[in-house]
């Protein structure tokens, strides 16, 4: 089959340039001619060892293809610099736009940077090096004179460096638009660096170190083009952030801040004032705060008002507050709202304020069981001084029943519960204290939606109905030890035995579209008279898609189109919706709905 040259060129774009030449250059005259055409540009990666053969291969490829190399990534795997010292980039690399140097020795780096100015198309440069001290100033000076550079990332593995560059003069500006600084620098040093980049659009600084001196306030530095900032401020304070940013970036649209060690970062009102006074055009705000134990094994005390991240300021912008616990670390996060498993199918605009104001989610991850006696209660107690928790998610597999009782008891406001799986067997027995707590929870529980990633046996269902007696919606991703019909029969019987009037929606996966399964379930419901006002949602899984099918509790018909009842929450088909409302709605509405139904 004769493949068109245009298609081959598109395929070549996905292949490493050196391997491409090695595989096809001697195949036949057509490929040889195609590989050397001006329409083919090479992107390649080299690992340079302290041996002559790989170095000679590198030099030969670079020299032979210097007019076609578009991007090159070089990883240095040697300590001596003599192997690379004889190679220089020059103006003959007239298509080269992107270079990345990984683990490059400083002795090599400075000579290489010196001649990069001859590359008239170089727009992207990445440098990773080490053992740099005062020489860091030379690196920045040589980079800032590159006339076409748009992207620059520098990573230094050493801890501390002293940047002594003076403020930029009128003729010293760099065209860099995206700057990534991945080494320690103070905010004073950062101000000096960005004075060279008036066209900057995006700024990322991973390691801001503490300032011993006051930050220089320079009203002349205003980066009007800057629209995105990431600052890691884990070693500094909110005060320093306010001084640094004030009025410098008026057109900022995206702000990402990482903080720690200063509890003032959790002052919601202070954030509101800071954002309103400085960023009138801000669209995206992402914040993460690591709350770590101090030297006395205590968390820093928060003295502000709790639950302030649920005010109208945050809700109108859909910037929502969440908490994650990983071992002894607590992480507070603000990010834009994204739909969760417990959100309604229909987004009720009227209830949006209530939904977002009670959005706060707590996630447990990597929690040793030994921590639950003492550490976890302290963590939750500390979290509750900052925010109420309305949603609980436990990512741990085989989470113990006693631990779950303890956690739920400490979080009285949670309305949803998501668990990967529970640990329960024949030997699982609760103490008297745990049984008393469970009985207390049963009386006051507000949990109405539950999601199990995996469920193994009937005992888990017994516990679940005790822990969450007012549960309205139950979702399961995987049923391990029972077939669907047996599982459903068990649930329906428990609902009937307990005279449960709350649970009305069940969602579970079916790995086949066999209609016989659905018919058997409908027949079982009818014959055994197990349900009333209950919705069964089948999630039909296939290799390519996921489709939801629902049994309507009114007509027992199966379909994809469902409507959620605003009174009882049940999902019914479109044909039965009005009739369902007549039976379910308040008395003053029933007459109106009944008359409307008759007219229809």
C-alpha positions in Angstrom: 0.0 0.0 0.0 1.4 3.4 -1.0 1.0 5.8 1.9 0.8 9.5 1.1 3.7 11.6 2.0 1.4 14.0 4.0 0.3 11.2 6.2 3.8 10.0 6.8 4.8 13.5 7.8 2.0 13.6 10.4 3.1 10.2 11.7 6.8 11.4 11.9 5.7 14.3 14.2 4.9 11.8 16.9 8.3 10.0 16.7 11.7 10.8 18.3 13.9 12.5 15.6 17.0 10.4 16.2 15.2 7.1 16.3 13.3 8.1 13.2 16.5 8.8 11.2 18.1 5.7 12.5 15.1 3.5 11.4 14.2 5.0 8.1 17.1 7.0 6.6 18.6 3.9 4.8 15.3 2.2 4.1 14.9 3.5 0.5 15.4 6.6 -1.5 11.8 7.9 -0.9 12.2 7.9 2.9 15.6 9.3 2.7 14.3 12.2 0.5 11.3 12.7 2.8 13.4 12.8 6.0 15.6 15.5 4.6 12.8 17.7 3.3 12.3 21.1 4.8 8.7 20.2 6.0 10.1 17.6 8.5 11.2 19.0 11.8 12.8 16.8 14.5 12.0 16.6 18.2 14.5 14.4 20.0 15.9 13.4 23.3 19.5 12.4 24.2 21.1 10.8 27.2 24.8 11.8 27.2 27.1 9.4 29.0 30.8 9.8 29.8 31.7 7.7 26.8 32.9 8.7 23.3 30.4 6.6 21.4 27.1 8.2 22.6 28.7 11.6 22.4 29.9 11.0 18.8 26.4 9.8 17.9 24.9 13.0 19.4 27.3 15.3 17.5 26.8 13.5 14.2 23.0 13.7 14.5 23.1 17.3 15.5 25.4 18.3 12.7 23.7 16.3 10.0 20.2 17.6 10.9 21.0 21.1 12.3 18.6 22.7 9.8 15.7 20.4 10.9 15.9 20.2 14.6 13.0 21.9 16.2 13.2 20.7 19.9 15.9 18.9 21.9 15.9 17.5 25.4 19.4 16.6 26.8 19.9 14.6 30.0 23.5 14.7 31.2 24.6 11.5 32.8 28.3 12.3 33.4 30.4 14.3 35.8 33.2 15.5 33.6 32.5 18.3 31.2 35.1 17.6 28.6 32.8 15.4 26.5 30.4 18.3 25.8 32.8 21.2 25.9 33.6 20.8 22.2 30.0 21.2 21.1 28.3 24.6 20.7 24.9 25.7 19.3 25.3 28.3 16.6 23.2 30.1 14.0 23.1 27.1 11.7 20.5 25.6 14.0 18.0 27.9 12.3 14.8 26.0 13.2 15.6 25.2 16.8 12.9 26.7 19.1 13.0 24.6 22.3 15.9 23.3 24.5 15.8 21.5 27.8 19.0 20.7 29.8 18.5 18.2 32.6 21.3 17.7 35.3 23.7 19.9 33.3 26.9 20.7 35.1 27.4 24.4 35.9 30.9 24.3 34.2 29.1 23.4 30.9 26.1 25.6 31.4 27.6 29.0 31.3 29.6 28.5 28.0 26.4 27.0 26.4 24.2 29.9 27.5 26.7 32.3 26.1 26.2 31.2 22.6 22.5 30.6 22.7 22.0 34.2 21.7 22.9 33.0 18.1 19.7 30.9 18.0 17.3 33.4 16.5 14.1 31.2 17.0 14.8 29.9 20.5 11.5 30.5 22.4 11.6 27.9 25.1 14.4 27.1 27.6 14.5 24.7 30.6 17.5 24.4 32.8 18.0 21.9 35.7 21.3 22.1 37.5 23.0 22.2 40.9 26.0 23.4 42.8 25.2 27.0 41.9 25.8 29.8 44.3 26.7 33.3 43.2 26.8 32.2 39.6 23.0 32.2 39.6 23.2 35.9 38.7 25.2 35.0 35.5 22.6 32.5 34.5 19.8 35.0 34.7 21.8 37.7 32.9 22.5 35.4 30.0 18.9 34.2 29.8 17.4 37.7 29.9 19.3 38.8 26.8 17.8 36.0 24.6 15.8 38.0 22.1 13.0 35.5 21.2 12.6 33.6 24.5 8.9 33.2 25.6 9.1 30.4 28.2 11.9 29.9 30.8 12.0 27.4 33.6 14.9 27.0 36.0 15.3 24.4 38.6 18.2 24.4 41.2 18.5 21.5 43.6 20.6 23.5 46.1 18.7 25.2 49.0 19.9 28.8 49.1 21.2 31.2 46.5 21.8 34.9 46.7 20.4 36.9 43.8 22.0 40.3 43.6 20.7 41.5 40.2 19.9 45.2 40.3 16.6 46.5 39.0 16.2 46.4 35.2 17.0 49.5 33.2 15.0 50.6 30.1 17.2 48.7 27.6 17.4 45.4 29.6 13.9 44.0 29.2 13.4 40.3 28.3 10.5 39.1 26.1 9.7 36.2 28.5 6.0 35.6 28.9 6.0 32.5 31.1 8.5 32.3 33.9 8.9 29.3 36.2 11.3 29.7 39.1 11.9 26.4 40.9 14.5 27.4 43.4 14.6 29.3 46.7 14.3 33.1 46.4 13.0 35.9 48.6 10.2 38.2 47.4 12.8 41.0 47.3 14.8 38.9 44.8 11.7 38.0 42.9 10.8 41.7 42.5 14.3 42.3 40.9 13.8 39.3 38.5 10.3 40.3 37.3 11.5 43.9 36.7 13.2 42.3 33.6 10.0 40.8 32.3 7.4 43.5 31.6 5.6 41.2 29.0 5.1 38.4 31.6 1.7 36.6 31.3 2.3 33.7 33.7 4.5 33.5 36.8 5.2 30.3 38.8 7.4 30.4 41.9 7.8 27.2 43.8 10.0 28.1 46.8 9.6 31.5 48.4 12.0 31.8 51.3 11.4 34.0 54.4 12.5 37.6 54.3 14.7 39.0 57.0 14.3 42.5 55.7 11.3 44.5 54.7 10.0 44.0 51.1 10.8 46.9 48.9 7.6 48.6 47.8 8.1 49.6 44.1 5.0 51.3 42.7 6.8 51.6 39.3 6.6 47.8 38.9 3.1 47.1 37.4 2.8 44.0 35.2 -0.3 44.8 33.2 0.0 41.6 31.1 0.3 39.2 34.0 -2.9 37.1 34.2 -1.8 34.0 36.2 0.3 33.6 39.3 1.3 30.5 41.4 3.2 31.3 44.6 4.4 28.7 47.2 4.4 30.7 50.4 4.8 27.9 52.9 7.8 29.6 54.4 6.4 33.1 54.7 3.3 34.9 56.0 0.0 36.4 54.8 1.4 39.8 55.7 4.3 39.3 53.2 1.9 38.2 50.5 -0.2 41.4 50.9 2.8 43.7 50.7 4.3 41.9 47.7 1.1 41.8 45.5 -0.6 45.0 46.4 -1.6 46.9 43.2 1.2 45.3 41.0 -1.0 42.9 38.9 -4.2 44.7 38.1 -5.3 42.4 35.3 -4.8 39.1 37.1 -7.3 36.4 36.2 -5.9 33.3 37.9 -4.3 33.1 41.4 -2.9 29.9 43.1 -1.5 30.3 46.6 0.1 27.5 48.7 0.6 28.4 52.4 1.6 26.9 55.8 2.9 27.9 59.2 0.7 31.1 59.3 -2.8 30.4 60.5 -3.9 33.8 59.1 -4.0 32.2 55.7 -7.3 30.7 56.9 -8.9 34.1 57.6 -11.7 34.2 55.0 -12.6 37.8 55.6 -9.0 38.9 55.1 -8.9 37.0 51.8 -12.1 38.7 50.7 -10.7 42.2 51.3 -7.4 41.2 49.7 -9.0 40.0 46.5 -11.5 42.8 46.3 -8.9 45.5 46.7 -6.3 44.0 44.3 -7.9 41.8 41.7 -11.1 43.2 40.1 -10.8 40.7 37.2 -9.9 37.6 39.1 -11.8 34.5 37.7 -9.9 31.5 39.1 -8.7 31.2 42.7 -7.0 28.0 44.0 -5.7 27.9 47.6 -4.1 25.1 49.6 -2.9 25.4 53.2 -0.9 22.6 55.0 -1.8 22.6 58.7 1.1 20.7 60.3 1.8 19.7 63.9 4.3 22.0 65.6 7.3 21.0 67.8 4.9 20.4 70.7 2.7 18.1 68.6 -0.1 20.7 68.5 -1.9 22.5 65.7 -1.8 26.3 65.5 -4.8 27.7 67.2 -7.3 29.5 65.0 -9.0 32.5 66.7 -11.2 33.8 63.9 -14.8 33.0 63.3 -15.7 29.6 62.0 -17.4 28.7 58.8 -16.5 32.0 57.1 -15.7 30.4 53.7 -19.4 29.8 53.1 -20.3 33.5 52.9 -21.9 35.0 49.8 -18.5 36.2 48.5 -17.3 32.6 48.0 -20.6 31.2 46.9 -21.2 33.8 44.2 -17.8 32.9 42.7 -18.3 29.1 43.3 -15.0 29.0 45.2 -15.6 26.3 47.7 -13.8 25.1 50.8 -12.7 21.5 51.4 -10.5 19.6 53.9 -8.3 16.6 53.5 -6.7 14.5 56.3 -3.6 12.5 55.4 -1.9 10.9 58.4 -1.3 13.7 60.8 -1.4 16.5 58.2 -4.5 18.5 57.5 -4.9 20.2 54.2 -7.4 23.0 53.5 -8.3 23.7 49.9 -10.3 26.3 48.0 -11.2 25.4 44.4 -13.9 26.0 41.9 -17.1 23.9 42.3 -17.3 20.7 40.3 -20.2 18.4 40.4 -20.1 15.6 43.1 -21.7 12.2 43.2 -24.4 13.5 45.7 -25.5 16.5 43.6 -29.0 16.3 42.1 -29.5 15.4 38.4 -31.2 18.7 37.9 -29.4 21.8 39.2 -32.0 23.8 41.2 -31.0 27.4 40.8 -33.2 28.5 43.8 -31.3 26.1 46.1 -27.8 26.9 44.7 -26.9 29.1 47.7 -27.9 26.4 50.2 -26.0 23.8 48.2 -22.8 25.7 48.0 -23.0 27.0 51.6 -23.1 23.4 52.8 -20.5 22.1 50.4 -17.6 21.6 52.7 -16.2 18.1 52.2 -13.8 16.2 54.5 -11.7 13.4 53.0 -9.7 10.8 54.8 -6.7 9.3 53.1 -3.7 7.2 54.3 -5.0 6.9 57.9 -3.4 4.1 60.0 -5.9 2.5 62.3 -3.6 3.2 65.3 -4.3 6.9 64.9 -8.0 6.8 65.6 -7.9 6.6 69.3 -6.2 9.9 69.9 -5.0 11.7 66.8 -8.1 11.8 64.6 -10.4 13.2 67.3 -7.9 16.1 67.8 -7.7 16.7 64.1 -11.5 16.8 63.7 -11.8 19.1 66.8 -9.3 21.5 65.3 -11.0 21.4 61.9 -14.4 22.3 63.4 -12.9 25.5 64.9 -12.5 26.6 61.2 -15.4 25.1 59.4 -18.4 22.9 59.7 -18.3 19.6 57.7 -21.3 18.5 55.7 -19.8 15.7 53.5 -17.5 12.9 54.5 -15.4 10.8 52.1 -13.2 7.9 53.3 -10.7 6.6 50.7 -9.2 3.9 52.9 -10.0 0.4 51.9 -11.5 -1.9 54.6 -12.3 0.9 57.0 -13.2 -0.4 60.4 -16.7 -0.1 61.8 -15.6 1.3 65.2 -13.5 3.9 63.5 -16.4 5.0 61.3 -18.7 5.2 64.3 -16.2 7.5 66.0 -15.8 9.8 63.0 -19.5 10.1 62.3 -20.2 10.8 65.9 -17.6 13.7 65.8 -19.3 15.2 62.7 -22.9 15.9 63.5 -23.7 18.0 60.4 -22.7 15.5 57.6 -25.5 14.8 55.1 -23.6 12.5 52.7 -21.2 9.7 53.3 -18.8 8.0 50.8 -16.8 5.0 51.7 -14.5 2.8 49.7 -15.2 -0.4 51.7 -15.8 -1.6 55.3 -13.9 -4.2 57.3 -16.4 -6.6 58.7 -16.4 -10.4 59.5 -17.7 -12.9 61.9 -15.4 -11.7 64.7 -16.5 -8.0 64.4 -18.1 -7.0 67.7 -18.8 -3.6 69.1 -18.0 -2.6 72.6 -20.7 -1.3 74.9 -19.4 2.2 74.5 -19.5 1.9 70.7 -23.1 0.5 70.8 -24.2 3.4 72.9 -22.6 5.9 70.5 -24.2 4.1 67.6 -27.7 4.4 69.2 -27.1 8.1 69.8 -26.1 8.6 66.2 -29.2 6.7 65.1 -31.4 9.3 66.8 -29.7 12.4 65.4 -28.2 11.3 62.1 -28.6 13.8 59.2 -27.0 11.5 56.6 -29.4 11.1 53.6 -27.1 10.0 50.8 -24.6 7.1 50.9 -22.1 5.8 48.4 -20.1 2.5 48.8 -17.3 1.9 46.3 -17.4 -1.8 47.2 -19.8 -3.9 49.3 -19.2 -7.6 50.3 -22.0 -9.0 52.5 -25.3 -8.5 54.2 -23.8 -7.4 57.5 -22.6 -4.2 56.0 -26.2 -3.5 55.0 -27.4 -4.1 58.5 -24.8 -1.7 59.9 -25.6 0.9 57.2 -29.3 0.9 58.0 -28.5 1.4 61.7 -26.0 4.2 61.1 -28.1 6.0 58.5 -31.7 5.4 59.3 -32.9 8.4 57.3 -30.9 7.5 54.2 -32.8 8.5 51.0 -30.3 7.6 48.3 -27.9 4.7 48.2 -25.3 4.1 45.5 -23.0 1.1 45.0 -20.2 0.9 42.5 -19.3 -2.8 42.9 -21.2 -5.7 44.5 -18.6 -8.4 45.2 -20.2 -11.5 46.6 -23.9 -11.5 45.6 -25.8 -11.4 42.3 -27.9 -8.3 41.6 -31.3 -10.0 42.3 -30.2 -11.4 45.7 -28.7 -8.1 46.7 -31.8 -6.2 45.8 -34.1 -8.7 47.5 -32.1 -8.3 50.7 -32.3 -4.5 50.6 -36.0 -4.5 49.8 -36.8 -6.9 52.6 -34.8 -4.8 55.1 -36.7 -1.7 54.0 -40.0 -3.5 54.5 -39.0 -5.1 57.8 -37.8 -1.8 59.2 -40.8 0.0 57.9 -38.4 2.4 56.3 -40.2 5.3 54.5 -37.1 7.3 53.7 -34.9 5.3 51.3 -36.4 5.8 47.8 -33.5 5.7 45.4 -31.0 3.0 44.8 -28.2 3.1 42.1 -26.0 0.2 41.2 -24.0 -1.1 38.2 -25.1 -3.8 35.8 -22.5 -5.1 33.4 -24.9 -6.2 30.8 -27.8 -4.7 28.9 -29.8 -8.0 29.2 -33.4 -6.9 29.5 -34.2 -10.2 31.3 -32.4 -9.0 34.5 -34.5 -5.9 34.5 -37.7 -7.9 33.9 -36.8 -10.3 36.7 -36.3 -7.5 39.2 -39.6 -5.9 38.1 -41.4 -9.2 38.6 -39.7 -9.7 42.0 -40.9 -6.2 43.1 -44.4 -6.8 42.0 -44.8 -10.5 43.2 -43.2 -10.0 46.6 -44.7 -6.5 47.0 -41.5 -5.2 48.3 -41.6 -1.5 47.2 -43.6 1.6 47.0 -42.5 5.0 46.0 -39.0 3.7 45.3 -36.7 4.3 42.3 -34.2 1.7 41.1 -31.4 3.2 38.9 -29.3 0.8 36.9 -26.0 2.0 35.6 -25.3 -0.1 32.5 -21.6 -0.4 32.0 -19.8 -1.2 28.8 -16.3 -0.8 27.4 -17.1 2.5 25.7 -19.9 4.2 27.7 -22.0 4.3 30.8 -25.8 4.5 30.5 -28.3 5.0 33.3 -31.6 3.1 33.2 -34.4 3.7 35.8 -37.4 1.7 36.9 -40.2 4.1 37.5 -41.9 3.5 40.9 -45.3 4.5 39.4 -45.5 2.3 36.2 -42.5 0.1 36.6 -41.4 1.0 33.1 -37.7 1.1 32.3 -36.1 4.1 30.6 -33.4 6.8 30.5 -35.5 9.9 30.9 -36.3 10.6 34.6 -37.5 13.6 36.6 -36.7 14.2 40.2 -39.8 14.9 42.4 -39.2 18.2 44.3 -41.2 16.9 47.3 -40.0 13.3 48.0 -36.9 13.1 45.8 -38.1 10.0 43.8 -37.2 9.8 40.1 -40.2 9.1 37.9 -40.7 8.9 34.2 -42.1 11.9 32.2 -45.4 10.1 31.7 -46.0 9.6 35.4 -44.6 12.8 36.7 -47.8 14.8 37.0 -49.7 11.9 38.4 -47.0 11.4 41.0 -47.1 15.1 42.1 -50.9 14.8 42.6 -50.2 12.0 45.2 -47.0 13.5 46.7 -47.4 17.3 46.7 -48.7 19.4 49.6 -52.5 19.6 49.9 -52.8 23.1 48.6 -51.0 22.0 45.4 -52.7 18.7 44.9 -56.0 20.2 43.8 -54.3 22.4 41.2 -52.2 19.5 39.9 -55.2 17.2 39.8 -57.2 19.7 37.7 -54.2 20.1 35.4 -53.9 16.4 35.0 -57.6 16.0 34.2 -57.4 18.6 31.5 -54.4 17.0 30.0 
